[in-house]
Amino acid sequence: MPTIREIYFDSLNKKKDHVSESDIRDLLIIENRLKSYTDLTIHFDDEMKNEEDFKNLFARLQNGEMIQYITNQASFLGDKYYVNESVLIPRQETEQLVSLAADFIKYNFDKHITIADVCTGSGVIAISLAREFKGAKVYATDISETAIDVAKKNNATFNVNIEFLTGNLIEPLLDRNVKLDVLVCNPPYIEKEEEIDPRTWKYEPHLALLAKPATKYYEIIINKINNLMNKHFLIAFEIGEDMEESLTEILQENGLDGCYRFEKDIYGKLRFLFIMK
Ligand SMILES: C[S@@+](CC[C@H](N)C(=O)[O-])C[C@H]1O[C@@H](n2cnc3c(N)ncnc32)[C@H](O)[C@@H]1O
């Protein structure tokens, strides 16, 4: 029987460029029923357990599948969430969206606010905000029932109280006459398949990626601000990096001059739009 160390170095030698060392370590941790990287280093010279299972999972990594789908785990703001192929793997930019929105909420609203995460996917935005703003009423919507199932599973893990609504964008909220103080949304915003990284296209849900035109979902929400939002509100959007011009046009058509600002991500790209009144 080979040791974990032998399997680790053998896999490092064979791995393709897209596979990272940490992906291999994660698989070794899972297959050897270990708890952490530290645990792995302590047991590095133990006999490898479940070598066959490891080989199968390693082959999936080599084929381009993301480690998060293989392990059914993704991290978001330091916590582990359940994910599967029904939901987008949460991105670093979305962590920044939530942090920026949470800072704004802290200083501009009282405790008993109403928040919605529209296009919730795995539920990471709604759950992070519900955990931070315990007095808030939080809704989360998605058109995909299987995505809502994932979000509910995560909701149960974190034991927060979110109302999940399956349906088209903001329709379930409008149908219930919900009035929001805060709406956070990371909608699909990519117009053409060719703009999408091939691994993302192969493994992540197309429903989470594509919108035609790219501004479609932002426009629907902005057009309905008066029906959906309270007088004093925040809308926080994640956006594609080349959308400033087209979104500015929509904002101006809706009389929102002076009520919005675009924000950059940590790489200096404009990736967020905040509308405030
Ligand atoms: C970019 S993903 C965002 C997921 C998650 N909020 C995140 O940030 O990781 C977009 C989500 O929008 C959902 N979606 C696509 N079209 C929709 C629609 N018309 N109404 C509601 N949700 C929709 C998809 O199912 C997907 O979960």
The ligand as an SDF file (V2000), in Angstrom:
LIG
                    3D

 27 29  0  0  0  0  0  0  0  0999 V2000
  -24.8230   34.4490  -11.2700 C   0  0  0  0  0  0  0  0  0  0  0  0
  -25.8200   33.2570  -10.3940 S   0  0  0  0  0  0  0  0  0  0  0  0
  -25.7150   33.9410   -8.7710 C   0  0  0  0  0  0  0  0  0  0  0  0
  -25.8300   32.9120   -7.6800 C   0  0  0  0  0  0  0  0  0  0  0  0
  -25.4920   33.4290   -6.2810 C   0  0  0  0  0  0  0  0  0  0  0  0
  -26.3400   34.5440   -5.9060 N   0  0  0  0  0  0  0  0  0  0  0  0
  -24.0290   33.8440   -6.2110 C   0  0  0  0  0  0  0  0  0  0  0  0
  -23.7800   35.0670   -6.2300 O   0  0  0  0  0  0  0  0  0  0  0  0
  -23.1530   32.9960   -6.1360 O   0  0  0  0  0  0  0  0  0  0  0  0
  -27.4090   33.7110  -10.9840 C   0  0  0  0  0  0  0  0  0  0  0  0
  -28.6040   32.9340  -10.4370 C   0  0  0  0  0  0  0  0  0  0  0  0
  -29.7670   33.4790  -11.0670 O   0  0  0  0  0  0  0  0  0  0  0  0
  -30.7030   32.4540  -11.2920 C   0  0  0  0  0  0  0  0  0  0  0  0
  -31.6110   32.9230  -12.3680 N   0  0  0  0  0  0  0  0  0  0  0  0
  -31.4230   32.9160  -13.7020 C   0  0  0  0  0  0  0  0  0  0  0  0
  -32.4850   33.4610  -14.3250 N   0  0  0  0  0  0  0  0  0  0  0  0
  -33.3480   33.8280  -13.3450 C   0  0  0  0  0  0  0  0  0  0  0  0
  -34.6410   34.4420  -13.3610 C   0  0  0  0  0  0  0  0  0  0  0  0
  -35.2340   34.8080  -14.4980 N   0  0  0  0  0  0  0  0  0  0  0  0
  -35.2520   34.6690  -12.1870 N   0  0  0  0  0  0  0  0  0  0  0  0
  -34.6570   34.3020  -11.0190 C   0  0  0  0  0  0  0  0  0  0  0  0
  -33.4510   33.7100  -10.9310 N   0  0  0  0  0  0  0  0  0  0  0  0
  -32.8110   33.4860  -12.1010 C   0  0  0  0  0  0  0  0  0  0  0  0
  -29.8710   31.2430  -11.6340 C   0  0  0  0  0  0  0  0  0  0  0  0
  -30.5910   30.0580  -11.3870 O   0  0  0  0  0  0  0  0  0  0  0  0
  -28.6560   31.4480  -10.7140 C   0  0  0  0  0  0  0  0  0  0  0  0
  -28.8430   30.7400   -9.5100 O   0  0  0  0  0  0  0  0  0  0  0  0
  1  2  1  0
  2  3  1  0
  2 10  1  0
  3  4  1  0
  4  5  1  0
  5  6  1  0
  5  7  1  0
  7  8  2  0
  7  9  1  0
 10 11  1  0
 11 12  1  0
 11 26  1  0
 12 13  1  0
 13 14  1  0
 13 24  1  0
 14 15  1  0
 14 23  1  0
 15 16  2  0
 16 17  1  0
 17 18  1  0
 17 23  2  0
 18 19  1  0
 18 20  2  0
 20 21  1  0
 21 22  2  0
 22 23  1  0
 24 25  1  0
 24 26  1  0
 26 27  1  0
M  CHG  2   2   1   9  -1
M  END
$$$$
